[in-house]
Amino acid sequence: MVTPSDDDVINFPQSPGGWDLSTGKVSAVLKEIADTANGNRDGGQLVTYLVREGAACEFLSINGGGWRKGKVKLRMEFEFIPDEPESVSLPPVKPESPLDDLRAELLKNE
């Protein structure tokens, strides 16, 4: 899995799910997807398609390596931030061993 940068380029050789997405920088393609989803009554289906199925594409990284074939999928992530921070737990305290006194005595006599 590759997390693309905004300046990487994506090309769709076939229209994913019947939608015509242009070749361009990742930032422009994401904007095009968002505009389609917001401005078209069927645009939500495009997002759903890209989340579930993904779309065949060619990917060109600014880091080099040439065009690579693969699939682009949208991944939705969310984060939970609790109102109250979790309590800090201290590492468990080891119970005293009956040999601790003997070890200390041996180390003292060395």
N, C-alpha and C positions, 0 to 999 in steps of 0.2 A: 504494500500500500504506500502511496506517495501523497504527501500533503503538498499541493501545488502552491506556488507563490502567485501573487496578483499579476505578475508580468509573464508567467508561463503562458503558452498558447495551446488552445484546444481547437481541433478541427473535427466536425461531425460529417463523415462521408455519406451518411444516410440520415434522413430526418428522424430523430428519436420520437417514437410514438406518434408520428404524423405531424410534429411541430418542426418548423424550419428554424433551426438555430444557426447563427452565423459562426464562421471561424473568427477567433479573436483571442485577445488576452483573457485570462481567467476572470479578472475583475469585470471586463465588459460582458462576458458570457453570463456571469452571475447576475449582473444588472439586467440583462435581457430576460433571463429567467424570471427575476423578480417583477419586472415590468409586465411580462406576459401573465404571470400569476395574478397581479393586481388589476390589470386592465382588461382581462378577457374572462368571460364567465366560465370558460373551460380551462383557464390557466391553472387552476388548482389541480387539474388532472395531470398537467405536465409535471408539476412538483411531485405529485404522488407517484407518477411513472418513474421519475428520476430517483426517488427514494427507494421504491420497491425493486424495479427492474434494472435501472441504470441504462446508459446509452453507449453504444459502441463509438469509440472516438480514436483520434490520433493525438498524441500529447508531445509537445516540444518544450523541454525545460530550459530555462535560461542558464542552467548549470552545465549544459551540453549533453551529449549522448545521442543527438539526432531524434527523429520522430520515433515514437514508440506507440504501438497499437495496444488498446486496452478498452476499459470501460470506465465511464465517469458515473459516480453515484453521489447523490446528496445525502449527507449524514446530518441528522439533527441531534444536537447535544444540548443538554441542559444541566444546570448545576444547582444543587440545594445548598443554601446558606442558612444555617440555623440562627434563630434569634439570640440564643445563648450559646456561647462557645462550649465545646465539650470540656469536661473536667480533665485536668492533667493527671494521668495516673503514674504513680511512681513504680519503679521496678520492684518486683517482690523481694522482700527481705529474706535472705537465706537463714534458716534456723541454725542456731549455734550447734556445733558438733562437739561431742565429748572429746574429740582429738585436738580441738583448737588450742587448749592449754598446753598440750604436749608439743604441738608444732611451734608455738611461741617459745617454749622453753628450749627446744632443739635449735631454733634459729638464734636465740640469745647466746647459746653456748658456742656457736661456731666462730 
